[in-house]
Amino acid sequence: MKTFQLTIEADKPPQVLVGENVFGGVVKEVKLLDTVLLSSEQLAAKYNISAQTVRRKLAGYNQGLSTKCLYNAAIADEILNPKAKKSTGGPRRKN
């Protein structure tokens, strides 16, 4: 039997159970991959913004050199994702 690898990008973990029949095969293993460092150009392409904007917003999280800016994918997603839930800073105002 051959082994296939599926890559899923999602905000929440997929609802797949070990032993479940998916796409004509049985799920044998579910694991989270190691953290990946992405360059500012890769993040700019993913979020459709300029690389300079990525470098400016993630300046404190740079894990590379000044010439090769590398960022943790999870941290960058929290900051750059426009759909991420942001706190309002307090209760809503009542009129």
Residue, then its C-alpha position, 0 to 999 in steps of 0.5 A: m500500500k502506498t502512502f500519500q501526504l495531504t497538506i492543509e492550511a487552516d485557521k483551526p485543526p481539521q476534523v479528521l480522525v485516525g481510522e476514518n475513511v477519507f478520499g478512498g483511503v484510511v487515515k493512519e496518522v495526523k501530525l502537526l508539522d514543525t514551525v516554518l520560517l517564511s521570507s518577507e517575499q513569500l508572506a507578501a505574496k500570500y497576503n497580497i501586500s508589499a514586502q516592505t509592509v511585511r518587514r515594517k509590521l513584523a520588525g520585532y519578530n525577524q529571525g533572520l539577518s537584516t538582508k534576509c528577513l525570516y518570520n515564523a509562519a504562525i506569528a506572521d499569520e496572527i499579525l497579517n491576517p485581516k480575518a483574525k479576531k482583534s480585541t476592541g480594547g474594552p466594552r462596546r459603548k452604549n448609546 
